[in-house]
Amino acid sequence: MSTEPELIQSPLSQSITRDGHTLQVDIYRLEEEVDWLLEVVNADGTSHVWDDRFTTDQAALGALHAAIDEEGIGVFLD
């Protein structure tokens, strides 16, 4: 009988508000994996998951901030 791997949530997961819009930022990995996943969910519940994997949770958060700085928060809105 196999059990599902545990999901490890990064302590860097958070809500970010810019220009009056709030995004939920989830950074997580499966317990047996080393790379982190980045998911951003807007207020309407639309999820944006990065194709890239990140070696650290800090690198994932940095990628999000870079994307917002370059493209604006509107890229994550419906």
VODO-982561 format. One record per atom (N, C-alpha, C): z negated, y negated, x negated; atom name. Coordinates in pm, 1 decimal. Layout:
<recs>
<rec><w>Z</w><v>Y</v><u>X</u><name>CA</name></rec>
...
</recs>
This chain:
<recs>
<rec><w>0.0</w><v>119.0</v><u>-84.5</u><name>N</name></rec>
<rec><w>0.0</w><v>0.0</v><u>0.0</u><name>CA</name></rec>
<rec><w>0.0</w><v>-124.6</v><u>-88.5</u><name>C</name></rec>
<rec><w>100.7</w><v>-206.5</v><u>-74.6</u><name>N</name></rec>
<rec><w>108.1</w><v>-326.4</v><u>-157.3</u><name>CA</name></rec>
<rec><w>51.7</w><v>-445.8</v><u>-81.3</u><name>C</name></rec>
<rec><w>-6.2</w><v>-535.8</v><u>-155.5</u><name>N</name></rec>
<rec><w>-59.1</w><v>-657.3</v><u>-95.6</u><name>CA</name></rec>
<rec><w>28.6</w><v>-774.2</v><u>-137.0</u><name>C</name></rec>
<rec><w>32.9</w><v>-872.9</v><u>-52.6</u><name>N</name></rec>
<rec><w>111.2</w><v>-992.8</v><u>-83.2</u><name>CA</name></rec>
<rec><w>43.9</w><v>-1068.3</v><u>-197.9</u><name>C</name></rec>
<rec><w>123.7</w><v>-1122.8</v><u>-290.9</u><name>N</name></rec>
<rec><w>63.9</w><v>-1201.8</v><u>-399.5</u><name>CA</name></rec>
<rec><w>0.7</w><v>-1329.2</v><u>-343.2</u><name>C</name></rec>
<rec><w>-105.2</w><v>-1370.7</v><u>-406.8</u><name>N</name></rec>
<rec><w>-175.4</w><v>-1490.5</v><u>-362.8</u><name>CA</name></rec>
<rec><w>-97.6</w><v>-1615.8</v><u>-404.5</u><name>C</name></rec>
<rec><w>-99.8</w><v>-1716.2</v><u>-316.9</u><name>N</name></rec>
<rec><w>-36.7</w><v>-1844.2</v><u>-345.2</u><name>CA</name></rec>
<rec><w>-140.5</w><v>-1934.3</v><u>-411.1</u><name>C</name></rec>
<rec><w>-107.7</w><v>-1984.8</v><u>-528.1</u><name>N</name></rec>
<rec><w>-197.3</w><v>-2074.2</v><u>-601.8</u><name>CA</name></rec>
<rec><w>-151.9</w><v>-2217.9</v><u>-576.9</u><name>C</name></rec>
<rec><w>-238.0</w><v>-2296.8</v><u>-515.0</u><name>N</name></rec>
<rec><w>-207.2</w><v>-2437.9</v><u>-485.3</u><name>CA</name></rec>
<rec><w>-256.8</w><v>-2523.4</v><u>-600.8</u><name>C</name></rec>
<rec><w>-173.3</w><v>-2613.5</v><u>-648.8</u><name>N</name></rec>
<rec><w>-212.0</w><v>-2703.2</v><u>-756.4</u><name>CA</name></rec>
<rec><w>-309.7</w><v>-2809.0</v><u>-705.2</u><name>C</name></rec>
<rec><w>-406.3</w><v>-2845.9</v><u>-788.0</u><name>N</name></rec>
<rec><w>-493.4</w><v>-2958.5</v><u>-751.4</u><name>CA</name></rec>
<rec><w>-417.4</w><v>-3091.8</v><u>-747.9</u><name>C</name></rec>
<rec><w>-293.1</w><v>-3092.3</v><u>-797.6</u><name>N</name></rec>
<rec><w>-211.8</w><v>-3214.3</v><u>-794.3</u><name>CA</name></rec>
<rec><w>-137.1</w><v>-3231.4</v><u>-661.4</u><name>C</name></rec>
<rec><w>-144.1</w><v>-3132.2</v><u>-572.8</u><name>N</name></rec>
<rec><w>-84.3</w><v>-3147.9</v><u>-439.7</u><name>CA</name></rec>
<rec><w>-155.1</w><v>-3264.0</v><u>-369.7</u><name>C</name></rec>
<rec><w>-78.2</w><v>-3345.2</v><u>-297.3</u><name>N</name></rec>
<rec><w>-134.5</w><v>-3468.7</v><u>-241.4</u><name>CA</name></rec>
<rec><w>-40.2</w><v>-3530.4</v><u>-140.6</u><name>C</name></rec>
<rec><w>-89.2</w><v>-3634.5</v><u>-74.6</u><name>N</name></rec>
<rec><w>-2.9</w><v>-3718.4</v><u>8.4</u><name>CA</name></rec>
<rec><w>32.9</w><v>-3842.1</v><u>-72.5</u><name>C</name></rec>
<rec><w>158.5</w><v>-3883.6</v><u>-60.8</u><name>N</name></rec>
<rec><w>205.5</w><v>-4004.8</v><u>-128.8</u><name>CA</name></rec>
<rec><w>263.1</w><v>-4097.6</v><u>-23.2</u><name>C</name></rec>
<rec><w>222.1</w><v>-4223.8</v><u>-26.4</u><name>N</name></rec>
<rec><w>275.9</w><v>-4323.4</v><u>66.7</u><name>CA</name></rec>
<rec><w>346.8</w><v>-4431.9</v><u>-12.8</u><name>C</name></rec>
<rec><w>472.7</w><v>-4455.6</v><u>22.4</u><name>N</name></rec>
<rec><w>550.6</w><v>-4564.3</v><u>-38.1</u><name>CA</name></rec>
<rec><w>631.3</w><v>-4629.7</v><u>73.0</u><name>C</name></rec>
<rec><w>639.8</w><v>-4758.9</v><u>69.1</u><name>N</name></rec>
<rec><w>720.1</w><v>-4835.8</v><u>164.7</u><name>CA</name></rec>
<rec><w>687.6</w><v>-4797.5</v><u>309.5</u><name>C</name></rec>
<rec><w>560.5</w><v>-4766.1</v><u>335.7</u><name>N</name></rec>
<rec><w>518.0</w><v>-4734.5</v><u>471.3</u><name>CA</name></rec>
<rec><w>546.9</w><v>-4592.4</v><u>516.6</u><name>C</name></rec>
<rec><w>598.6</w><v>-4508.1</v><u>428.9</u><name>N</name></rec>
<rec><w>629.0</w><v>-4368.6</v><u>463.3</u><name>CA</name></rec>
<rec><w>538.6</w><v>-4276.6</v><u>381.1</u><name>C</name></rec>
<rec><w>485.1</w><v>-4174.6</v><u>447.7</u><name>N</name></rec>
<rec><w>396.8</w><v>-4080.6</v><u>380.8</u><name>CA</name></rec>
<rec><w>464.5</w><v>-3944.9</v><u>367.7</u><name>C</name></rec>
<rec><w>455.3</w><v>-3888.7</v><u>250.0</u><name>N</name></rec>
<rec><w>507.5</w><v>-3754.7</v><u>222.0</u><name>CA</name></rec>
<rec><w>392.1</w><v>-3664.9</v><u>180.5</u><name>C</name></rec>
<rec><w>395.4</w><v>-3540.7</v><u>225.7</u><name>N</name></rec>
<rec><w>300.9</w><v>-3440.3</v><u>177.1</u><name>CA</name></rec>
<rec><w>366.7</w><v>-3368.3</v><u>59.7</u><name>C</name></rec>
<rec><w>300.9</w><v>-3368.4</v><u>-53.3</u><name>N</name></rec>
<rec><w>352.8</w><v>-3306.4</v><u>-174.6</u><name>CA</name></rec>
<rec><w>275.4</w><v>-3177.3</v><u>-199.5</u><name>C</name></rec>
<rec><w>346.5</w><v>-3065.7</v><u>-198.0</u><name>N</name></rec>
<rec><w>284.9</w><v>-2936.3</v><u>-224.9</u><name>CA</name></rec>
<rec><w>342.1</w><v>-2879.6</v><u>-353.9</u><name>C</name></rec>
<rec><w>254.6</w><v>-2850.8</v><u>-447.6</u><name>N</name></rec>
<rec><w>291.3</w><v>-2789.4</v><u>-574.4</u><name>CA</name></rec>
<rec><w>216.3</w><v>-2656.7</v><u>-580.1</u><name>C</name></rec>
<rec><w>290.8</w><v>-2548.2</v><u>-594.5</u><name>N</name></rec>
<rec><w>227.3</w><v>-2416.9</v><u>-587.5</u><name>CA</name></rec>
<rec><w>307.1</w><v>-2313.1</v><u>-666.1</u><name>C</name></rec>
<rec><w>244.4</w><v>-2198.0</v><u>-686.0</u><name>N</name></rec>
<rec><w>309.6</w><v>-2085.1</v><u>-751.2</u><name>CA</name></rec>
<rec><w>246.2</w><v>-1957.1</v><u>-697.8</u><name>C</name></rec>
<rec><w>318.3</w><v>-1847.5</v><u>-714.8</u><name>N</name></rec>
<rec><w>260.4</w><v>-1717.6</v><u>-683.9</u><name>CA</name></rec>
<rec><w>171.9</w><v>-1677.5</v><u>-801.1</u><name>C</name></rec>
<rec><w>63.4</w><v>-1605.1</v><u>-772.7</u><name>N</name></rec>
<rec><w>-34.5</w><v>-1575.1</v><u>-878.1</u><name>CA</name></rec>
<rec><w>24.0</w><v>-1499.9</v><u>-996.8</u><name>C</name></rec>
<rec><w>128.3</w><v>-1417.8</v><u>-974.3</u><name>N</name></rec>
<rec><w>183.7</w><v>-1342.2</v><u>-1087.3</u><name>CA</name></rec>
<rec><w>296.1</w><v>-1417.1</v><u>-1158.7</u><name>C</name></rec>
<rec><w>327.2</w><v>-1538.0</v><u>-1115.7</u><name>N</name></rec>
<rec><w>432.4</w><v>-1617.6</v><u>-1180.0</u><name>CA</name></rec>
<rec><w>371.3</w><v>-1733.4</v><u>-1257.0</u><name>C</name></rec>
<rec><w>445.8</w><v>-1781.8</v><u>-1355.5</u><name>N</name></rec>
<rec><w>394.4</w><v>-1892.0</v><u>-1437.0</u><name>CA</name></rec>
<rec><w>454.0</w><v>-2026.7</v><u>-1396.8</u><name>C</name></rec>
<rec><w>572.3</w><v>-2026.2</v><u>-1336.8</u><name>N</name></rec>
<rec><w>639.0</w><v>-2151.7</v><u>-1302.0</u><name>CA</name></rec>
<rec><w>594.8</w><v>-2201.7</v><u>-1165.3</u><name>C</name></rec>
<rec><w>592.6</w><v>-2332.9</v><u>-1153.7</u><name>N</name></rec>
<rec><w>547.8</w><v>-2400.6</v><u>-1032.5</u><name>CA</name></rec>
<rec><w>667.0</w><v>-2440.0</v><u>-946.0</u><name>C</name></rec>
<rec><w>646.2</w><v>-2442.2</v><u>-814.9</u><name>N</name></rec>
<rec><w>744.0</w><v>-2487.5</v><u>-717.2</u><name>CA</name></rec>
<rec><w>698.4</w><v>-2621.6</v><u>-661.3</u><name>C</name></rec>
<rec><w>795.3</w><v>-2703.0</v><u>-624.0</u><name>N</name></rec>
<rec><w>766.4</w><v>-2835.1</v><u>-567.3</u><name>CA</name></rec>
<rec><w>829.2</w><v>-2844.5</v><u>-430.0</u><name>C</name></rec>
<rec><w>747.2</w><v>-2879.7</v><u>-331.0</u><name>N</name></rec>
<rec><w>794.7</w><v>-2897.9</v><u>-193.8</u><name>CA</name></rec>
<rec><w>741.6</w><v>-3030.3</v><u>-141.8</u><name>C</name></rec>
<rec><w>829.4</w><v>-3105.9</v><u>-76.6</u><name>N</name></rec>
<rec><w>792.2</w><v>-3233.2</v><u>-17.4</u><name>CA</name></rec>
<rec><w>822.6</w><v>-3225.4</v><u>131.9</u><name>C</name></rec>
<rec><w>723.9</w><v>-3260.3</v><u>213.9</u><name>N</name></rec>
<rec><w>740.0</w><v>-3255.0</v><u>359.3</u><name>CA</name></rec>
<rec><w>720.0</w><v>-3395.7</v><u>414.0</u><name>C</name></rec>
<rec><w>818.5</w><v>-3443.4</v><u>492.6</u><name>N</name></rec>
<rec><w>805.9</w><v>-3577.4</v><u>549.3</u><name>CA</name></rec>
<rec><w>727.6</w><v>-3573.3</v><u>680.5</u><name>C</name></rec>
<rec><w>706.2</w><v>-3690.5</v><u>740.0</u><name>N</name></rec>
<rec><w>624.8</w><v>-3702.2</v><u>861.4</u><name>CA</name></rec>
<rec><w>683.7</w><v>-3625.3</v><u>978.9</u><name>C</name></rec>
<rec><w>815.3</w><v>-3600.1</v><u>978.1</u><name>N</name></rec>
<rec><w>879.1</w><v>-3525.0</v><u>1085.8</u><name>CA</name></rec>
<rec><w>873.6</w><v>-3374.2</v><u>1062.4</u><name>C</name></rec>
<rec><w>814.9</w><v>-3333.2</v><u>949.5</u><name>N</name></rec>
<rec><w>803.0</w><v>-3191.0</v><u>919.2</u><name>CA</name></rec>
<rec><w>921.4</w><v>-3132.2</v><u>844.4</u><name>C</name></rec>
<rec><w>1014.8</w><v>-3218.0</v><u>802.5</u><name>N</name></rec>
<rec><w>1129.8</w><v>-3170.0</v><u>725.9</u><name>CA</name></rec>
<rec><w>1087.0</w><v>-3141.8</v><u>582.3</u><name>C</name></rec>
<rec><w>1118.4</w><v>-3022.2</v><u>535.8</u><name>N</name></rec>
<rec><w>1077.7</w><v>-2978.3</v><u>403.5</u><name>CA</name></rec>
<rec><w>1194.0</w><v>-2990.2</v><u>305.0</u><name>C</name></rec>
<rec><w>1162.5</w><v>-3039.0</v><u>187.3</u><name>N</name></rec>
<rec><w>1258.3</w><v>-3047.3</v><u>76.6</u><name>CA</name></rec>
<rec><w>1198.3</w><v>-2969.3</v><u>-39.2</u><name>C</name></rec>
<rec><w>1261.1</w><v>-2857.3</v><u>-77.6</u><name>N</name></rec>
<rec><w>1211.3</w><v>-2774.5</v><u>-187.1</u><name>CA</name></rec>
<rec><w>1306.6</w><v>-2787.2</v><u>-305.1</u><name>C</name></rec>
<rec><w>1251.0</w><v>-2817.5</v><u>-420.6</u><name>N</name></rec>
<rec><w>1331.9</w><v>-2829.4</v><u>-542.0</u><name>CA</name></rec>
<rec><w>1388.7</w><v>-2693.5</v><u>-578.9</u><name>C</name></rec>
<rec><w>1513.9</w><v>-2692.2</v><u>-626.8</u><name>N</name></rec>
<rec><w>1574.2</w><v>-2570.0</v><u>-679.6</u><name>CA</name></rec>
<rec><w>1513.2</w><v>-2535.1</v><u>-815.0</u><name>C</name></rec>
<rec><w>1475.1</w><v>-2637.8</v><u>-889.3</u><name>N</name></rec>
<rec><w>1418.3</w><v>-2616.9</v><u>-1022.6</u><name>CA</name></rec>
<rec><w>1276.6</w><v>-2562.3</v><u>-1013.0</u><name>C</name></rec>
<rec><w>1238.2</w><v>-2487.1</v><u>-1113.8</u><name>N</name></rec>
<rec><w>1099.7</w><v>-2443.7</v><u>-1131.3</u><name>CA</name></rec>
<rec><w>1043.1</w><v>-2526.9</v><u>-1246.0</u><name>C</name></rec>
<rec><w>912.4</w><v>-2544.9</v><u>-1247.0</u><name>N</name></rec>
<rec><w>849.5</w><v>-2632.2</v><u>-1345.7</u><name>CA</name></rec>
<rec><w>745.3</w><v>-2554.2</v><u>-1425.9</u><name>C</name></rec>
<rec><w>740.4</w><v>-2581.0</v><u>-1556.2</u><name>N</name></rec>
<rec><w>647.5</w><v>-2507.5</v><u>-1642.1</u><name>CA</name></rec>
<rec><w>503.1</w><v>-2549.5</v><u>-1618.5</u><name>C</name></rec>
<rec><w>482.3</w><v>-2672.5</v><u>-1570.6</u><name>N</name></rec>
<rec><w>346.6</w><v>-2718.5</v><u>-1537.8</u><name>CA</name></rec>
<rec><w>349.0</w><v>-2788.1</v><u>-1402.6</u><name>C</name></rec>
<rec><w>233.0</w><v>-2793.9</v><u>-1338.3</u><name>N</name></rec>
<rec><w>223.7</w><v>-2866.8</v><u>-1212.0</u><name>CA</name></rec>
<rec><w>241.8</w><v>-3016.6</v><u>-1235.5</u><name>C</name></rec>
<rec><w>199.1</w><v>-3065.6</v><u>-1351.2</u><name>N</name></rec>
<rec><w>218.2</w><v>-3207.2</v><u>-1384.7</u><name>CA</name></rec>
<rec><w>367.0</w><v>-3240.9</v><u>-1397.5</u><name>C</name></rec>
<rec><w>446.0</w><v>-3149.3</v><u>-1453.1</u><name>N</name></rec>
<rec><w>590.9</w><v>-3171.6</v><u>-1464.5</u><name>CA</name></rec>
<rec><w>654.4</w><v>-3178.9</v><u>-1326.2</u><name>C</name></rec>
<rec><w>606.2</w><v>-3097.6</v><u>-1232.4</u><name>N</name></rec>
<rec><w>658.1</w><v>-3101.3</v><u>-1095.5</u><name>CA</name></rec>
<rec><w>628.3</w><v>-3235.6</v><u>-1030.8</u><name>C</name></rec>
<rec><w>505.5</w><v>-3283.0</v><u>-1045.4</u><name>N</name></rec>
<rec><w>468.8</w><v>-3412.4</v><u>-988.1</u><name>CA</name></rec>
<rec><w>548.5</w><v>-3524.9</v><u>-1053.1</u><name>C</name></rec>
<rec><w>569.8</w><v>-3515.8</v><u>-1183.4</u><name>N</name></rec>
<rec><w>650.2</w><v>-3615.8</v><u>-1253.7</u><name>CA</name></rec>
<rec><w>793.6</w><v>-3619.5</v><u>-1203.7</u><name>C</name></rec>
<rec><w>849.7</w><v>-3502.4</v><u>-1173.3</u><name>N</name></rec>
<rec><w>986.8</w><v>-3496.5</v><u>-1120.7</u><name>CA</name></rec>
<rec><w>995.9</w><v>-3565.9</v><u>-985.5</u><name>C</name></rec>
<rec><w>894.2</w><v>-3549.7</v><u>-902.6</u><name>N</name></rec>
<rec><w>893.2</w><v>-3616.7</v><u>-772.8</u><name>CA</name></rec>
<rec><w>888.3</w><v>-3767.9</v><u>-791.0</u><name>C</name></rec>
<rec><w>797.3</w><v>-3814.9</v><u>-875.0</u><name>N</name></rec>
<rec><w>786.9</w><v>-3959.5</v><u>-897.4</u><name>CA</name></rec>
<rec><w>916.6</w><v>-4016.2</v><u>-954.5</u><name>C</name></rec>
<rec><w>980.9</w><v>-3942.5</v><u>-1043.4</u><name>N</name></rec>
<rec><w>1108.6</w><v>-3987.1</v><u>-1099.9</u><name>CA</name></rec>
<rec><w>1214.8</w><v>-3996.3</v><u>-990.6</u><name>C</name></rec>
<rec><w>1218.1</w><v>-3897.9</v><u>-901.0</u><name>N</name></rec>
<rec><w>1316.4</w><v>-3899.1</v><u>-792.2</u><name>CA</name></rec>
<rec><w>1293.2</w><v>-4017.4</v><u>-698.8</u><name>C</name></rec>
<rec><w>1167.2</w><v>-4045.3</v><u>-666.6</u><name>N</name></rec>
<rec><w>1136.9</w><v>-4159.1</v><u>-579.0</u><name>CA</name></rec>
<rec><w>1171.9</w><v>-4289.9</v><u>-649.3</u><name>C</name></rec>
<rec><w>1140.4</w><v>-4301.0</v><u>-778.9</u><name>N</name></rec>
<rec><w>1171.7</w><v>-4422.6</v><u>-853.3</u><name>CA</name></rec>
<rec><w>1322.5</w><v>-4445.6</v><u>-861.5</u><name>C</name></rec>
<rec><w>1400.0</w><v>-4338.3</v><u>-878.6</u><name>N</name></rec>
<rec><w>1545.1</w><v>-4350.1</v><u>-894.6</u><name>CA</name></rec>
<rec><w>1618.5</w><v>-4367.9</v><u>-762.0</u><name>C</name></rec>
<rec><w>1577.4</w><v>-4290.7</v><u>-660.1</u><name>N</name></rec>
<rec><w>1653.7</w><v>-4284.6</v><u>-536.1</u><name>CA</name></rec>
<rec><w>1585.4</w><v>-4349.7</v><u>-417.7</u><name>C</name></rec>
<rec><w>1456.1</w><v>-4379.0</v><u>-430.9</u><name>N</name></rec>
<rec><w>1379.9</w><v>-4435.6</v><u>-319.9</u><name>CA</name></rec>
<rec><w>1324.2</w><v>-4325.5</v><u>-230.9</u><name>C</name></rec>
<rec><w>1221.4</w><v>-4359.7</v><u>-157.5</u><name>N</name></rec>
<rec><w>1155.9</w><v>-4260.2</v><u>-71.6</u><name>CA</name></rec>
<rec><w>1245.0</w><v>-4219.2</v><u>45.6</u><name>C</name></rec>
<rec><w>1342.7</w><v>-4303.7</v><u>79.1</u><name>N</name></rec>
<rec><w>1432.9</w><v>-4275.6</v><u>191.1</u><name>CA</name></rec>
<rec><w>1510.4</w><v>-4146.4</v><u>177.2</u><name>C</name></rec>
<rec><w>1529.0</w><v>-4099.0</v><u>55.1</u><name>N</name></rec>
<rec><w>1602.3</w><v>-3974.8</v><u>34.0</u><name>CA</name></rec>
<rec><w>1528.5</w><v>-3855.4</v><u>97.0</u><name>C</name></rec>
<rec><w>1400.2</w><v>-3868.4</v><u>122.2</u><name>N</name></rec>
<rec><w>1321.3</w><v>-3760.3</v><u>180.4</u><name>CA</name></rec>
<rec><w>1300.9</w><v>-3776.1</v><u>331.6</u><name>C</name></rec>
<rec><w>1355.5</w><v>-3882.3</v><u>387.9</u><name>N</name></rec>
<rec><w>1337.3</w><v>-3907.0</v><u>530.6</u><name>CA</name></rec>
<rec><w>1456.3</w><v>-3852.1</v><u>607.5</u><name>C</name></rec>
<rec><w>1433.6</w><v>-3818.8</v><u>734.9</u><name>N</name></rec>
<rec><w>1540.6</w><v>-3763.5</v><u>818.1</u><name>CA</name></rec>
<rec><w>1644.7</w><v>-3868.6</v><u>849.9</u><name>C</name></rec>
</recs>
